[in-house]
Amino acid sequence: MKTLQQQLGNYGLYHRSRRNVITHFFGIPLIIFAVLCLLARIQLPFAEYIISGADIFVLASVIYYLTLSMSLGLIMAAILILMTIAAVPVASLSLNSWLIMSIGTFVFGWVLQFIGHYYEGKKPAFVDDLIGLIIGPLFVLVEALFLLGLYQELEQQISDIAGPTKP
């Protein structure tokens, strides 16, 4: 398995334009929220509990993130849990409202992504490596943390692999 630095550095190769990164700050959370809204409607009995498809998605994602970085995995866990809590009311809407809101949010998120890649002049990372679909949310998190002056060593490691960010 590739390291955190390798994963983020490879993803970063497709995301050097500041405008592209900005569209990802909005597009990726919208896509993840929409997926959670869609999956939250799937209810599975497990012992005395009911778990949702969103719960399974979050658990699998967080386990993967924790294997890459304990601290970033815990931050992602908190974010994904909060997003799942916010997705539950959407999942409880009428069928039409749930689908319109979830699919509309999903499509809008992807439109933002493709606008960003237009500015970048490169295709999305997942086209060459599907792991980009799970790394994208982590990339957005670390880019936000970099803006706060955190994880500077990781920022340098990503820049060493992907090159400098362009305006």
Buried (B, 14 or more C-beta within 10 A) or exposed (E): EEEBBBBBBBBBBBBBBBBBBBBBBBBBBBBBBBBBBBBBBBEEEEEEEEBBBBBBBBEEBBEBBBEBBEEBBEBBBEBBBEBBEEBBEBBEBEEEEBBEBBEEBBEBBBEBBEBBBEBBEBEBBBEEBEBBBBBBBBBBBBBEBBEEEEBEEBBEBBBEBBEEBEE
